[in-house]
C-alpha cells in the first residue's frame, strides 16, 4: 500500500469514528502482556476482539467509565501494536519511555477531536521526537524518502483529505521503521482488548 490516503481509509473502514481520535503505538520486542502491564491495563478483563468490535460487548461492572482507556493490543511481527480509542495513555511521554526502555523502540501517532495530530519516536527509554504530523521529525526523515513532506491544504475535496493524507504519510513512515505497514489482515484479526481503569 502506500501513498495518498490509503492507510487512513483502511483504518476508517474498520473504525468509522477514526476522525474523533486514535492513538497507535508500535513497541519493539515486547509481548502483548508486557505492553499491557507497562501501560497499567487490567489483565482481569482481557478479551479477544477485532478493532470493529473494540467498544462493544461490555456488560454490568465490566462497562468502561468515561475516563477509562480502551486498548487493543496485538503482535505485529517483531513489534507489538497498541490502538487506543478512549484517551491516549499509550502516547504519553511516560508510556513511550517505558515501552522503549532497555534498548527498545516505540513509534506512533495520535490525535483527538480533530486536532493535536502528533507523530512520536522513542528509543532506549528516551523520547527522541514528538512533533506535529505536518512535518516528519528529523530522526525519522530517512524513512520518509519520496513521501510528501507537508500536507497539501489546497487539495480539492474530490481528491481526498489533506488530514487523511498526512496521517497516511506518517503511517507509511512507521511501516518503514517496523518493516511492515498496518494491513487489512491485522485489522480483521482478533487481538486482546484491555481497559485502563481510573475509577
C-alpha positions in Angstrom: 0.0 0.0 0.0 1.2 3.4 0.0 0.7 7.0 -0.8 -2.2 9.3 -0.8 -4.6 8.4 2.0 -5.0 4.6 1.5 -3.9 3.7 5.0 -6.2 6.2 6.6 -9.1 4.8 4.5 -8.1 1.3 5.6 -8.3 2.2 9.3 -11.5 4.1 8.8 -13.1 1.1 7.1 -12.6 -0.8 10.3 -13.1 2.1 12.7 -15.5 4.7 11.3 -15.0 7.0 14.3 -11.3 7.5 13.4 -11.8 11.2 12.8 -12.7 11.7 16.5 -9.4 10.4 17.7 -7.0 7.5 17.9 -3.6 6.6 19.4 -1.5 4.0 17.8 1.9 2.9 19.2 4.2 0.2 18.0 6.6 -1.2 20.6 9.6 -3.2 19.7 10.5 -6.6 21.3 7.7 -6.7 23.9 4.9 -9.2 24.3 1.2 -8.2 24.3 1.1 -9.0 28.1 4.2 -6.9 28.8 2.9 -3.9 26.9 -0.4 -4.1 28.8 1.4 -4.3 32.1 3.6 -1.3 31.4 0.5 0.7 30.4 -1.2 -0.2 33.6 -4.0 -2.2 31.9 -6.2 -4.5 33.9 -5.5 -8.1 32.9 -8.6 -9.5 34.5 -10.9 -8.2 31.8 -8.7 -9.1 28.8 -10.9 -10.2 25.9 -10.2 -11.2 22.3 -11.9 -8.9 19.8 -11.3 -7.2 16.4 -10.9 -3.4 16.1 -14.5 -3.1 14.8 -15.8 -4.8 18.0 -13.5 -3.0 20.3 -16.2 -0.8 22.0 -18.9 -3.5 22.2 -19.7 -6.5 24.4 -19.2 -4.9 27.8 -21.8 -5.8 30.5 -22.5 -4.7 34.0 -19.5 -3.8 36.0 -17.2 -4.5 33.0 -18.6 -1.4 31.3 -15.8 1.2 31.0 -16.2 4.6 32.5 -15.8 7.8 30.6 -12.2 8.2 31.9 -11.1 4.6 31.3 -8.7 3.8 28.5 -9.8 1.2 25.9 -6.9 -0.7 24.3 -6.5 -3.2 21.5 -3.0 -4.9 21.7 -1.7 -7.4 19.2 1.5 -8.9 17.8 2.9 -7.1 14.8 6.0 -9.0 13.6 8.9 -8.2 15.9 6.8 -5.4 17.3 3.5 -5.1 19.2 0.8 -2.7 18.1 -1.4 -0.9 20.6 -4.5 1.0 19.4 -6.3 3.2 21.9 -9.8 4.7 21.2 -10.6 6.3 24.5 -7.9 8.7 25.9 -4.3 8.3 24.8 -2.3 6.9 27.6 -0.1 4.9 25.2 1.1 8.1 23.5 2.1 9.9 26.7 5.8 10.6 27.4 5.9 8.2 30.4 4.4 5.4 28.3 6.8 5.9 25.4 9.8 5.9 27.7 8.6 2.7 29.4 7.8 0.9 26.2 11.2 1.7 24.7 13.3 1.2 27.8 16.2 -1.3 27.7 17.3 -0.7 24.1 13.9 -0.9 22.5 12.0 1.5 20.3 8.4 2.8 20.3 6.8 4.8 17.5 3.3 6.0 16.8 0.8 8.7 16.1 -2.2 10.2 18.0 -4.9 12.8 17.6 -8.1 13.7 19.3 -11.3 15.6 18.4 -9.9 16.8 15.0 -6.7 18.3 16.4 -3.4 17.5 18.1 -2.1 15.4 15.2 1.3 14.1 16.5 4.0 11.7 15.5 6.5 10.5 18.0 9.5 8.2 18.3 11.3 6.9 21.4 14.5 4.8 21.8 16.1 3.3 24.8 13.8 5.0 27.3 14.0 8.5 25.8 11.6 10.3 23.6 13.7 11.4 20.6 10.8 13.1 18.7 7.3 14.3 19.4 6.1 16.7 16.8 3.1 17.8 14.7 2.4 15.4 11.8 2.7 18.4 9.5 6.4 17.8 9.3 8.2 14.4 9.7 10.8 14.8 12.5 14.5 14.8 11.5 15.2 11.5 13.3 12.6 9.8 11.0 13.4 11.7 7.8 15.5 8.8 6.4 12.3 6.7 6.3 10.3 9.5 4.5 12.1 9.4 1.2 9.7 10.0 -1.7 6.8 10.9 0.6 5.2 14.4 0.7 6.9 16.4 3.4 3.9 18.6 4.2 0.1 18.3 3.7 -1.4 19.9 0.6 -4.0 22.1 2.3 -5.3 23.2 -1.2 -6.2 19.7 -2.4 -9.8 19.8 -3.8 -12.2 17.8 -1.7 -12.9 15.5 -4.6 -9.3 14.4 -4.5 -9.2 13.5 -0.8 -8.5 15.0 2.6 -5.2 16.6 3.5 -5.6 15.4 7.1 -6.1 11.8 5.9 -3.1 12.1 3.6 -1.0 13.5 6.4 -1.9 10.6 8.7 -1.3 8.1 5.9 2.1 9.5 5.2 3.0 9.1 8.9 1.7 5.5 8.8 3.9 4.7 5.8 6.9 6.1 7.6 6.1 3.9 10.6 5.7 0.9 8.3 9.2 1.5 7.0 10.6 1.6 10.6 8.8 -1.5 11.7 9.2 -3.4 8.5 5.5 -3.7 7.6 2.5 -1.5 7.2 -0.7 -1.9 9.0 -2.8 -4.3 7.0 -6.4 -5.4 6.4 -5.4 -8.8 7.8 -4.2 -7.3 11.1 -7.3 -5.2 11.4 -9.7 -8.1 10.8 -7.9 -10.5 13.2 -8.8 -10.7 16.9 -6.3 -9.2 19.3 -6.5 -8.6 23.0 -8.7 -5.8 24.5 -7.7 -4.3 27.8 -9.0 -1.5 30.0 -7.0 1.1 31.9 -9.3 1.7 34.9 -9.3 5.1 36.6 -12.2 4.6 39.0 
